[in-house]
Amino acid sequence: MHTAALNFKLIKKIKDERFDEDQIHLYYLLIHMGTRDLQVGVINSEDDRMLLLEDYVFPSLNSHQDLLRILESLFDSHAFLKAAFWHQIKICIKHNKFVQVPEVLFLEEASYDYLKYNAAVDPDEEDIVYITNPRSKAVTIFSIQKDLKNWLDSLYPNNPPVYLHQSASLIEGVTQFALNRKEQFLYIYVDRFKLHIISCSKGKLLYYNQFVIKQFSDYIKFIMLVIKSLNFNQRTSQVMLWGYIGKTSPHYHEFYKYVNNVVFGHRPSFISYGYMFDEIQDHHFFDLYSMHLLGSKKK
């Protein structure tokens, strides 16, 4: 356990002065979980104010069992992650074992059949779960390792977490963002290890896909592929960027060589933020923020 504890690193923490551990029963806990990183968010259910954000990375990780040990160490050492009395707990999974199905065609008992056509799933090792995307009128079906889910469920036996998928959060967030915009954008989210591309118009999802990035040139290759497949004009199409990218980064300059109309996205307006969050660039953590749109119970 001590070895695993050395394998996570807190790289960003923002805490609002209004955060009060005695008021946890009023707060949403957001846990955004990848295989090599994890973000934590806390939002007040009474005024939708962001009260805390933490960003962790796992520098060296070789197996799923390593991930479990690191998570156990992180949660054990954390001041409140294992607290039981949150208003609601949401856990978002980042991986490529997912599929979106139109809500009108979705049958819960067929969840495995939908997913198996898009990903290799082992029912003995993985649970199949789903979340509804109300704005795109779709259901996102995805898998989660049984041992991971059982461990997470055991932490909150009287307050079962709602499980989400990163694709669902991004789709919901972008659809909401684009709802009243007249401009036609191609929306891009640059994750630490993947590229997500979304297109929507008038509140309707037109396209979503995620791409694994193995080398720098893959970014441009996949973006140009999608622009061509959607019949967007390379010179006039507008691209909006979110994620782990900055104006001085090589990614941005490379994008700008091929697509001239590149702008950075904004923070979602459905959450309010104190001045302490000004040190975070507005286009960061969009997937974490967008978790707030999914699966919320009534206040």
Phi and psi restraints in degrees (value plus and minus 20) as a CYANA .aco file:
   2 HIS   PHI     -83.3   -43.3
   2 HIS   PSI     -59.4   -19.4
   3 THR   PHI     -82.6   -42.6
   3 THR   PSI     -64.3   -24.3
   4 ALA   PHI     -80.8   -40.8
   4 ALA   PSI     -54.3   -14.3
   5 ALA   PHI     -82.6   -42.6
   5 ALA   PSI     -45.3    -5.3
   6 LEU   PHI     -97.9   -57.9
   6 LEU   PSI     -29.0    11.0
   7 ASN   PHI    -122.0   -82.0
   7 ASN   PSI      -5.2    34.8
   8 PHE   PHI    -145.5  -105.5
   8 PHE   PSI     129.5   169.5
   9 LYS   PHI    -157.5  -117.5
   9 LYS   PSI     106.0   146.0
  10 LEU   PHI    -101.6   -61.6
  10 LEU   PSI      95.9   135.9
  11 ILE   PHI    -127.9   -87.9
  11 ILE   PSI     -32.5     7.5
  12 LYS   PHI    -174.4  -134.4
  12 LYS   PSI     114.6   154.6
  13 LYS   PHI    -163.7  -123.7
  13 LYS   PSI     105.6   145.6
  14 ILE   PHI    -144.9  -104.9
  14 ILE   PSI     107.9   147.9
  15 LYS   PHI    -150.9  -110.9
  15 LYS   PSI     101.1   141.1
  16 ASP   PHI     -91.1   -51.1
  16 ASP   PSI     121.6   161.6
  17 GLU   PHI     -84.6   -44.6
  17 GLU   PSI     -35.5     4.5
  18 ARG   PHI    -103.7   -63.7
  18 ARG   PSI     -29.5    10.5
  19 PHE   PHI     -82.7   -42.7
  19 PHE   PSI     111.1   151.1
  20 ASP   PHI    -158.6  -118.6
  20 ASP   PSI      93.0   133.0
  21 GLU   PHI     -81.0   -41.0
  21 GLU   PSI     -42.0    -2.0
  22 ASP   PHI     -96.0   -56.0
  22 ASP   PSI     -29.4    10.6
  23 GLN   PHI    -129.0   -89.0
  23 GLN   PSI      -0.8    39.2
  24 ILE   PHI     -77.1   -37.1
  24 ILE   PSI     -48.9    -8.9
  25 HIS   PHI     -84.3   -44.3
  25 HIS   PSI     -32.6     7.4
  26 LEU   PHI    -118.6   -78.6
  26 LEU   PSI     -23.4    16.6
  27 TYR   PHI    -127.9   -87.9
  27 TYR   PSI     125.9   165.9
  28 TYR   PHI    -104.7   -64.7
  28 TYR   PSI     113.8   153.8
  29 LEU   PHI    -124.0   -84.0
  29 LEU   PSI     101.8   141.8
  30 LEU   PHI    -129.5   -89.5
  30 LEU   PSI     105.7   145.7
  31 ILE   PHI    -143.4  -103.4
  31 ILE   PSI      96.1   136.1
  32 HIS   PHI    -129.9   -89.9
  32 HIS   PSI      91.4   131.4
  33 MET   PHI    -138.8   -98.8
  33 MET   PSI      99.2   139.2
  34 GLY   PHI    -132.1   -92.1
  34 GLY   PSI    -195.7  -155.7
  35 THR   PHI    -101.3   -61.3
  35 THR   PSI     -38.3     1.7
  36 ARG   PHI    -151.3  -111.3
  36 ARG   PSI     -12.8    27.2
  37 ASP   PHI    -177.1  -137.1
  37 ASP   PSI     148.1   188.1
  38 LEU   PHI    -175.5  -135.5
  38 LEU   PSI     115.7   155.7
  39 GLN   PHI    -139.4   -99.4
  39 GLN   PSI     126.3   166.3
  40 VAL   PHI    -142.8  -102.8
  40 VAL   PSI     114.9   154.9
  41 GLY   PHI    -152.5  -112.5
  41 GLY   PSI     128.6   168.6
  42 VAL   PHI    -150.4  -110.4
  42 VAL   PSI     107.9   147.9
  43 ILE   PHI    -147.9  -107.9
  43 ILE   PSI     114.0   154.0
  44 ASN   PHI     -93.9   -53.9
  44 ASN   PSI     105.6   145.6
  45 SER   PHI     -91.4   -51.4
  45 SER   PSI     -38.3     1.7
  46 GLU   PHI    -102.4   -62.4
  46 GLU   PSI     -52.0   -12.0
  47 ASP   PHI    -154.3  -114.3
  47 ASP   PSI     -10.6    29.4
  48 ASP   PHI      35.4    75.4
  48 ASP   PSI      18.0    58.0
  49 ARG   PHI    -115.8   -75.8
  49 ARG   PSI     113.5   153.5
  50 MET   PHI     -94.6   -54.6
  50 MET   PSI     102.7   142.7
  51 LEU   PHI    -128.5   -88.5
  51 LEU   PSI     -43.2    -3.2
  52 LEU   PHI    -177.1  -137.1
  52 LEU   PSI     123.4   163.4
  53 LEU   PHI    -162.4  -122.4
  53 LEU   PSI     111.6   151.6
  54 GLU   PHI    -152.2  -112.2
  54 GLU   PSI     121.8   161.8
  55 ASP   PHI    -147.7  -107.7
  55 ASP   PSI      99.3   139.3
  56 TYR   PHI    -135.8   -95.8
  56 TYR   PSI     127.8   167.8
  57 VAL   PHI    -144.9  -104.9
  57 VAL   PSI     133.4   173.4
  58 PHE   PHI    -133.2   -93.2
  58 PHE   PSI      74.3   114.3
  59 PRO   PHI     -80.4   -40.4
  59 PRO   PSI     -58.5   -18.5
  60 SER   PHI    -153.1  -113.1
  60 SER   PSI      97.7   137.7
  61 LEU   PHI    -170.7  -130.7
  61 LEU   PSI     106.9   146.9
  62 ASN   PHI    -136.3   -96.3
  62 ASN   PSI     -29.2    10.8
  63 SER   PHI    -179.0  -139.0
  63 SER   PSI     147.0   187.0
  64 HIS   PHI     -82.7   -42.7
  64 HIS   PSI     -56.5   -16.5
  65 GLN   PHI     -85.6   -45.6
  65 GLN   PSI     -55.9   -15.9
  66 ASP   PHI     -80.3   -40.3
  66 ASP   PSI     -63.0   -23.0
  67 LEU   PHI     -79.5   -39.5
  67 LEU   PSI     -65.7   -25.7
  68 LEU   PHI     -80.1   -40.1
  68 LEU   PSI     -62.6   -22.6
  69 ARG   PHI     -85.5   -45.5
  69 ARG   PSI     -60.5   -20.5
  70 ILE   PHI     -84.6   -44.6
  70 ILE   PSI     -63.6   -23.6
  71 LEU   PHI     -82.7   -42.7
  71 LEU   PSI     -62.3   -22.3
  72 GLU   PHI     -80.0   -40.0
  72 GLU   PSI     -63.6   -23.6
  73 SER   PHI     -85.8   -45.8
  73 SER   PSI     -62.8   -22.8
  74 LEU   PHI     -82.3   -42.3
  74 LEU   PSI     -69.1   -29.1
  75 PHE   PHI     -84.8   -44.8
  75 PHE   PSI     -59.9   -19.9
  76 ASP   PHI     -82.8   -42.8
  76 ASP   PSI     -54.4   -14.4
  77 SER   PHI    -110.3   -70.3
  77 SER   PSI     -27.3    12.7
  78 HIS   PHI    -103.1   -63.1
  78 HIS   PSI     128.3   168.3
  79 ALA   PHI     -87.6   -47.6
  79 ALA   PSI     -52.2   -12.2
  80 PHE   PHI    -166.2  -126.2
  80 PHE   PSI     -17.0    23.0
  81 LEU   PHI     -80.5   -40.5
  81 LEU   PSI     -49.7    -9.7
  82 LYS   PHI    -114.3   -74.3
  82 LYS   PSI     -12.6    27.4
  83 ALA   PHI     -82.9   -42.9
  83 ALA   PSI     127.1   167.1
  84 ALA   PHI    -119.1   -79.1
  84 ALA   PSI     -39.6     0.4
  85 PHE   PHI    -124.6   -84.6
  85 PHE   PSI      18.8    58.8
  86 TRP   PHI     -88.0   -48.0
  86 TRP   PSI     134.4   174.4
  87 HIS   PHI     -79.8   -39.8
  87 HIS   PSI     -62.6   -22.6
  88 GLN   PHI    -182.3  -142.3
  88 GLN   PSI     128.4   168.4
  89 ILE   PHI    -136.8   -96.8
  89 ILE   PSI     107.4   147.4
  90 LYS   PHI    -141.8  -101.8
  90 LYS   PSI     111.5   151.5
  91 ILE   PHI    -143.0  -103.0
  91 ILE   PSI     101.3   141.3
  92 CYS   PHI    -128.0   -88.0
  92 CYS   PSI     111.4   151.4
  93 ILE   PHI    -123.5   -83.5
  93 ILE   PSI     115.8   155.8
  94 LYS   PHI    -130.3   -90.3
  94 LYS   PSI      89.8   129.8
  95 HIS   PHI    -187.3  -147.3
  95 HIS   PSI    -195.7  -155.7
  96 ASN   PHI    -124.5   -84.5
  96 ASN   PSI      -5.4    34.6
  97 LYS   PHI    -117.5   -77.5
  97 LYS   PSI      58.9    98.9
  98 PHE   PHI    -172.1  -132.1
  98 PHE   PSI     143.2   183.2
  99 VAL   PHI    -173.7  -133.7
  99 VAL   PSI     125.5   165.5
 100 GLN   PHI    -124.8   -84.8
 100 GLN   PSI     114.0   154.0
 101 VAL   PHI    -146.1  -106.1
 101 VAL   PSI     113.9   153.9
 102 PRO   PHI     -74.5   -34.5
 102 PRO   PSI     117.7   157.7
 103 GLU   PHI     -77.8   -37.8
 103 GLU   PSI     -55.5   -15.5
 104 VAL   PHI     -90.2   -50.2
 104 VAL   PSI     -37.8     2.2
 105 LEU   PHI    -122.9   -82.9
 105 LEU   PSI     -24.4    15.6
 106 PHE   PHI     -98.0   -58.0
 106 PHE   PSI     111.9   151.9
 107 LEU   PHI    -145.5  -105.5
 107 LEU   PSI     102.5   142.5
 108 GLU   PHI     -77.0   -37.0
 108 GLU   PSI     -59.8   -19.8
 109 GLU   PHI     -89.2   -49.2
 109 GLU   PSI     -33.1     6.9
 110 ALA   PHI    -121.7   -81.7
 110 ALA   PSI      -8.1    31.9
 111 SER   PHI     -75.6   -35.6
 111 SER   PSI     -65.5   -25.5
 112 TYR   PHI     -83.4   -43.4
 112 TYR   PSI     -60.0   -20.0
 113 ASP   PHI     -84.0   -44.0
 113 ASP   PSI     -59.1   -19.1
 114 TYR   PHI     -82.3   -42.3
 114 TYR   PSI     -67.2   -27.2
 115 LEU   PHI     -90.9   -50.9
 115 LEU   PSI     -55.4   -15.4
 116 LYS   PHI     -85.7   -45.7
 116 LYS   PSI     -40.1    -0.1
 117 TYR   PHI     -99.8   -59.8
 117 TYR   PSI     -31.4     8.6
 118 ASN   PHI    -136.7   -96.7
 118 ASN   PSI     -32.6     7.4
 119 ALA   PHI    -178.1  -138.1
 119 ALA   PSI     131.9   171.9
 120 ALA   PHI    -102.2   -62.2
 120 ALA   PSI      97.6   137.6
 121 VAL   PHI    -145.8  -105.8
 121 VAL   PSI     115.0   155.0
 122 ASP   PHI    -124.9   -84.9
 122 ASP   PSI      84.0   124.0
 123 PRO   PHI     -79.5   -39.5
 123 PRO   PSI     -42.5    -2.5
 124 ASP   PHI     -95.6   -55.6
 124 ASP   PSI     -45.2    -5.2
 125 GLU   PHI    -130.5   -90.5
 125 GLU   PSI     -36.8     3.2
 126 GLU   PHI    -148.9  -108.9
 126 GLU   PSI     121.6   161.6
 127 ASP   PHI    -113.6   -73.6
 127 ASP   PSI     128.9   168.9
 128 ILE   PHI    -125.1   -85.1
 128 ILE   PSI     104.2   144.2
 129 VAL   PHI    -150.5  -110.5
 129 VAL   PSI     149.9   189.9
 130 TYR   PHI    -170.7  -130.7
 130 TYR   PSI     139.6   179.6
 131 ILE   PHI    -161.6  -121.6
 131 ILE   PSI     121.3   161.3
 132 THR   PHI    -108.6   -68.6
 132 THR   PSI     115.3   155.3
 133 ASN   PHI    -119.5   -79.5
 133 ASN   PSI      77.5   117.5
 134 PRO   PHI     -84.0   -44.0
 134 PRO   PSI     -54.5   -14.5
 135 ARG   PHI     -94.5   -54.5
 135 ARG   PSI     -54.2   -14.2
 136 SER   PHI    -117.0   -77.0
 136 SER   PSI     -19.6    20.4
 137 LYS   PHI      31.9    71.9
 137 LYS   PSI      28.3    68.3
 138 ALA   PHI    -154.3  -114.3
 138 ALA   PSI     143.5   183.5
 139 VAL   PHI    -138.4   -98.4
 139 VAL   PSI     106.4   146.4
 140 THR   PHI    -115.7   -75.7
 140 THR   PSI      98.4   138.4
 141 ILE   PHI    -126.2   -86.2
 141 ILE   PSI     114.3   154.3
 142 PHE   PHI    -172.8  -132.8
 142 PHE   PSI     149.4   189.4
 143 SER   PHI    -129.3   -89.3
 143 SER   PSI     140.7   180.7
 144 ILE   PHI    -167.6  -127.6
 144 ILE   PSI     118.1   158.1
 145 GLN   PHI     -77.6   -37.6
 145 GLN   PSI     112.4   152.4
 146 LYS   PHI     -76.8   -36.8
 146 LYS   PSI     -64.9   -24.9
 147 ASP   PHI     -86.0   -46.0
 147 ASP   PSI     -55.0   -15.0
 148 LEU   PHI     -87.2   -47.2
 148 LEU   PSI     -67.1   -27.1
 149 LYS   PHI     -84.4   -44.4
 149 LYS   PSI     -61.7   -21.7
 150 ASN   PHI     -82.0   -42.0
 150 ASN   PSI     -60.0   -20.0
 151 TRP   PHI     -86.0   -46.0
 151 TRP   PSI     -65.0   -25.0
 152 LEU   PHI     -83.7   -43.7
 152 LEU   PSI     -63.3   -23.3
 153 ASP   PHI     -81.4   -41.4
 153 ASP   PSI     -56.2   -16.2
 154 SER   PHI     -88.7   -48.7
 154 SER   PSI     -42.7    -2.7
 155 LEU   PHI     -92.2   -52.2
 155 LEU   PSI     -48.3    -8.3
 156 TYR   PHI    -151.1  -111.1
 156 TYR   PSI      42.5    82.5
 157 PRO   PHI     -83.0   -43.0
 157 PRO   PSI     -49.0    -9.0
 158 ASN   PHI    -122.0   -82.0
 158 ASN   PSI     -14.8    25.2
 159 ASN   PHI    -166.2  -126.2
 159 ASN   PSI      49.1    89.1
 160 PRO   PHI     -75.9   -35.9
 160 PRO   PSI     112.3   152.3
 161 PRO   PHI     -86.8   -46.8
 161 PRO   PSI     132.1   172.1
 162 VAL   PHI    -112.5   -72.5
 162 VAL   PSI     107.3   147.3
 163 TYR   PHI    -118.3   -78.3
 163 TYR   PSI     111.6   151.6
 164 LEU   PHI    -142.3  -102.3
 164 LEU   PSI     151.5   191.5
 165 HIS   PHI    -145.8  -105.8
 165 HIS   PSI     125.0   165.0
 166 GLN   PHI     -74.8   -34.8
 166 GLN   PSI     -59.5   -19.5
 167 SER   PHI     -81.1   -41.1
 167 SER   PSI     -61.5   -21.5
 168 ALA   PHI     -84.3   -44.3
 168 ALA   PSI     -61.9   -21.9
 169 SER   PHI     -83.6   -43.6
 169 SER   PSI     -65.9   -25.9
 170 LEU   PHI     -84.3   -44.3
 170 LEU   PSI     -64.1   -24.1
 171 ILE   PHI     -81.3   -41.3
 171 ILE   PSI     -64.8   -24.8
 172 GLU   PHI     -86.1   -46.1
 172 GLU   PSI     -62.9   -22.9
 173 GLY   PHI     -84.8   -44.8
 173 GLY   PSI     -65.3   -25.3
 174 VAL   PHI     -88.0   -48.0
 174 VAL   PSI     -61.4   -21.4
 175 THR   PHI     -80.4   -40.4
 175 THR   PSI     -63.2   -23.2
 176 GLN   PHI     -84.2   -44.2
 176 GLN   PSI     -64.4   -24.4
 177 PHE   PHI     -81.4   -41.4
 177 PHE   PSI     -59.8   -19.8
 178 ALA   PHI    -108.1   -68.1
 178 ALA   PSI     -21.9    18.1
 179 LEU   PHI     -74.2   -34.2
 179 LEU   PSI     -66.2   -26.2
 180 ASN   PHI    -131.6   -91.6
 180 ASN   PSI       0.5    40.5
 181 ARG   PHI    -112.4   -72.4
 181 ARG   PSI     113.9   153.9
 182 LYS   PHI    -100.9   -60.9
 182 LYS   PSI     -49.8    -9.8
 183 GLU   PHI     -91.4   -51.4
 183 GLU   PSI     128.8   168.8
 184 GLN   PHI    -117.7   -77.7
 184 GLN   PSI      90.7   130.7
 185 PHE   PHI    -130.4   -90.4
 185 PHE   PSI     133.1   173.1
 186 LEU   PHI    -119.2   -79.2
 186 LEU   PSI     100.8   140.8
 187 TYR   PHI    -118.2   -78.2
 187 TYR   PSI     111.1   151.1
 188 ILE   PHI    -147.1  -107.1
 188 ILE   PSI     111.4   151.4
 189 TYR   PHI    -136.7   -96.7
 189 TYR   PSI      99.3   139.3
 190 VAL   PHI    -116.1   -76.1
 190 VAL   PSI      87.4   127.4
 191 ASP   PHI    -109.0   -69.0
 191 ASP   PSI     157.9   197.9
 192 ARG   PHI     -87.3   -47.3
 192 ARG   PSI     -48.3    -8.3
 193 PHE   PHI    -151.4  -111.4
 193 PHE   PSI     -18.8    21.2
 194 LYS   PHI    -164.6  -124.6
 194 LYS   PSI     143.7   183.7
 195 LEU   PHI    -139.3   -99.3
 195 LEU   PSI     109.0   149.0
 196 HIS   PHI    -133.8   -93.8
 196 HIS   PSI     113.3   153.3
 197 ILE   PHI    -146.6  -106.6
 197 ILE   PSI     111.1   151.1
 198 ILE   PHI    -155.2  -115.2
 198 ILE   PSI     121.3   161.3
 199 SER   PHI    -151.7  -111.7
 199 SER   PSI     113.8   153.8
 200 CYS   PHI    -168.7  -128.7
 200 CYS   PSI     137.6   177.6
 201 SER   PHI    -164.5  -124.5
 201 SER   PSI     109.0   149.0
 202 LYS   PHI      32.2    72.2
 202 LYS   PSI      22.0    62.0
 203 GLY   PHI      60.6   100.6
 203 GLY   PSI     -13.4    26.6
 204 LYS   PHI    -134.3   -94.3
 204 LYS   PSI     112.1   152.1
 205 LEU   PHI     -94.6   -54.6
 205 LEU   PSI     107.2   147.2
 206 LEU   PHI    -123.6   -83.6
 206 LEU   PSI     -53.0   -13.0
 207 TYR   PHI    -179.4  -139.4
 207 TYR   PSI     119.1   159.1
 208 TYR   PHI    -168.3  -128.3
 208 TYR   PSI     117.2   157.2
 209 ASN   PHI    -178.8  -138.8
 209 ASN   PSI     137.4   177.4
 210 GLN   PHI    -143.3  -103.3
 210 GLN   PSI     127.8   167.8
 211 PHE   PHI    -151.7  -111.7
 211 PHE   PSI     114.2   154.2
 212 VAL   PHI     -97.2   -57.2
 212 VAL   PSI     111.4   151.4
 213 ILE   PHI    -122.6   -82.6
 213 ILE   PSI      96.9   136.9
 214 LYS   PHI    -122.6   -82.6
 214 LYS   PSI     -47.3    -7.3
 215 GLN   PHI    -169.1  -129.1
 215 GLN   PSI     142.7   182.7
 216 PHE   PHI     -76.7   -36.7
 216 PHE   PSI     -59.8   -19.8
 217 SER   PHI     -85.2   -45.2
 217 SER   PSI     -37.6     2.4
 218 ASP   PHI     -83.6   -43.6
 218 ASP   PSI     -53.2   -13.2
 219 TYR   PHI     -74.5   -34.5
 219 TYR   PSI     -74.3   -34.3
 220 ILE   PHI     -87.1   -47.1
 220 ILE   PSI     -59.9   -19.9
 221 LYS   PHI     -77.3   -37.3
 221 LYS   PSI     -67.7   -27.7
 222 PHE   PHI     -93.1   -53.1
 222 PHE   PSI     -57.8   -17.8
 223 ILE   PHI     -83.0   -43.0
 223 ILE   PSI     -65.1   -25.1
 224 MET   PHI     -87.2   -47.2
 224 MET   PSI     -54.1   -14.1
 225 LEU   PHI     -81.8   -41.8
 225 LEU   PSI     -64.6   -24.6
 226 VAL   PHI     -90.4   -50.4
 226 VAL   PSI     -61.8   -21.8
 227 ILE   PHI     -76.5   -36.5
 227 ILE   PSI     -62.7   -22.7
 228 LYS   PHI     -88.4   -48.4
 228 LYS   PSI     -63.3   -23.3
 229 SER   PHI     -87.6   -47.6
 229 SER   PSI     -48.1    -8.1
 230 LEU   PHI    -112.8   -72.8
 230 LEU   PSI     -17.8    22.2
 231 ASN   PHI      41.3    81.3
 231 ASN   PSI      13.7    53.7
 232 PHE   PHI     -99.6   -59.6
 232 PHE   PSI     133.2   173.2
 233 ASN   PHI    -108.9   -68.9
 233 ASN   PSI     104.3   144.3
 234 GLN   PHI     -80.8   -40.8
 234 GLN   PSI     -54.7   -14.7
 235 ARG   PHI    -106.8   -66.8
 235 ARG   PSI     -50.5   -10.5
 236 THR   PHI    -126.9   -86.9
 236 THR   PSI     -35.5     4.5
 237 SER   PHI     -86.0   -46.0
 237 SER   PSI     123.2   163.2
 238 GLN   PHI    -121.3   -81.3
 238 GLN   PSI     113.9   153.9
 239 VAL   PHI    -139.4   -99.4
 239 VAL   PSI     111.6   151.6
 240 MET   PHI    -134.2   -94.2
 240 MET   PSI     110.5   150.5
 241 LEU   PHI    -129.6   -89.6
 241 LEU   PSI     116.2   156.2
 242 TRP   PHI    -146.3  -106.3
 242 TRP   PSI     146.2   186.2
 243 GLY   PHI      92.0   132.0
 243 GLY   PSI    -180.0  -140.0
 244 TYR   PHI    -106.4   -66.4
 244 TYR   PSI      55.4    95.4
 245 ILE   PHI    -176.4  -136.4
 245 ILE   PSI     127.8   167.8
 246 GLY   PHI    -154.8  -114.8
 246 GLY   PSI     149.4   189.4
 247 LYS   PHI     -86.3   -46.3
 247 LYS   PSI     -41.5    -1.5
 248 THR   PHI    -118.4   -78.4
 248 THR   PSI     -19.2    20.8
 249 SER   PHI     -97.8   -57.8
 249 SER   PSI     131.7   171.7
 250 PRO   PHI     -82.4   -42.4
 250 PRO   PSI     -49.5    -9.5
 251 HIS   PHI     -78.7   -38.7
 251 HIS   PSI     -67.8   -27.8
 252 TYR   PHI     -83.1   -43.1
 252 TYR   PSI     -65.8   -25.8
 253 HIS   PHI     -84.7   -44.7
 253 HIS   PSI     -53.7   -13.7
 254 GLU   PHI     -90.3   -50.3
 254 GLU   PSI     -61.1   -21.1
 255 PHE   PHI     -76.9   -36.9
 255 PHE   PSI     -64.9   -24.9
 256 TYR   PHI     -88.0   -48.0
 256 TYR   PSI     -42.9    -2.9
 257 LYS   PHI     -85.7   -45.7
 257 LYS   PSI     -52.5   -12.5
 258 TYR   PHI    -125.3   -85.3
 258 TYR   PSI     -50.7   -10.7
 259 VAL   PHI    -149.1  -109.1
 259 VAL   PSI      91.9   131.9
 260 ASN   PHI     -91.8   -51.8
 260 ASN   PSI     -55.5   -15.5
 261 ASN   PHI    -113.0   -73.0
 261 ASN   PSI      52.5    92.5
 262 VAL   PHI    -129.4   -89.4
 262 VAL   PSI     106.6   146.6
 263 VAL   PHI    -150.8  -110.8
 263 VAL   PSI     141.1   181.1
 264 PHE   PHI    -113.4   -73.4
 264 PHE   PSI     122.9   162.9
 265 GLY   PHI     -95.4   -55.4
 265 GLY   PSI     152.1   192.1
 266 HIS   PHI    -129.8   -89.8
 266 HIS   PSI     146.8   186.8
 267 ARG   PHI     -86.2   -46.2
 267 ARG   PSI     129.3   169.3
 268 PRO   PHI     -84.2   -44.2
 268 PRO   PSI     121.1   161.1
 269 SER   PHI    -103.7   -63.7
 269 SER   PSI     -28.7    11.3
 270 PHE   PHI    -100.5   -60.5
 270 PHE   PSI     -21.2    18.8
 271 ILE   PHI    -142.8  -102.8
 271 ILE   PSI     123.9   163.9
 272 SER   PHI    -123.4   -83.4
 272 SER   PSI     134.7   174.7
 273 TYR   PHI    -156.1  -116.1
 273 TYR   PSI     117.2   157.2
 274 GLY   PHI     -97.0   -57.0
 274 GLY   PSI     150.8   190.8
 275 TYR   PHI     -80.1   -40.1
 275 TYR   PSI     -47.2    -7.2
 276 MET   PHI     -85.4   -45.4
 276 MET   PSI     -40.5    -0.5
 277 PHE   PHI    -100.9   -60.9
 277 PHE   PSI     -23.2    16.8
 278 ASP   PHI     -84.6   -44.6
 278 ASP   PSI     -40.2    -0.2
 279 GLU   PHI     -97.1   -57.1
 279 GLU   PSI     -29.2    10.8
 280 ILE   PHI    -116.5   -76.5
 280 ILE   PSI     112.1   152.1
 281 GLN   PHI     -83.3   -43.3
 281 GLN   PSI     122.2   162.2
 282 ASP   PHI     -78.9   -38.9
 282 ASP   PSI     -46.8    -6.8
 283 HIS   PHI    -112.7   -72.7
 283 HIS   PSI     -16.7    23.3
 284 HIS   PHI    -105.8   -65.8
 284 HIS   PSI     132.9   172.9
 285 PHE   PHI      42.5    82.5
 285 PHE   PSI       8.3    48.3
 286 PHE   PHI     -82.6   -42.6
 286 PHE   PSI     -56.1   -16.1
 287 ASP   PHI     -88.7   -48.7
 287 ASP   PSI     -56.8   -16.8
 288 LEU   PHI     -84.8   -44.8
 288 LEU   PSI     -69.1   -29.1
 289 TYR   PHI     -77.8   -37.8
 289 TYR   PSI     -60.7   -20.7
 290 SER   PHI     -90.4   -50.4
 290 SER   PSI     -34.1     5.9
 291 MET   PHI     -76.9   -36.9
 291 MET   PSI     -47.6    -7.6
 292 HIS   PHI     -84.6   -44.6
 292 HIS   PSI     -39.9     0.1
 293 LEU   PHI    -102.8   -62.8
 293 LEU   PSI     -32.2     7.8
 294 LEU   PHI    -133.2   -93.2
 294 LEU   PSI     118.5   158.5
 295 GLY   PHI      46.2    86.2
 295 GLY   PSI      -4.2    35.8
 296 SER   PHI     -95.9   -55.9
 296 SER   PSI     115.7   155.7
 297 LYS   PHI    -102.6   -62.6
 297 LYS   PSI     141.0   181.0
 298 LYS   PHI     -84.2   -44.2
 298 LYS   PSI     126.5   166.5
